[in-house]
Amino acid sequence: MAALAWLLIPVFAVVGAAIWASWASRNKTIGDVAELAGYARFRDAMERSHPTASAEPPASVRAERETSPATTVG
């Protein structure tokens, strides 16, 4: 009976290793599709939100600069 117990230890080790190997080699690319799509949307938004250097500031910024007391020369 003791010999049978010693044979069960490697059997349990092999079963455990097989379970771990199947878990470790699972398909992990499910989340990558959503992440890549989100990154593409982020990149598109960043390209749209940056004005060029030659662009005029909005009217509200121009009006604020014209009426600011710090711009008066004394």
Beta strands, then each sheet from edge to edge (+ up, - down):
end
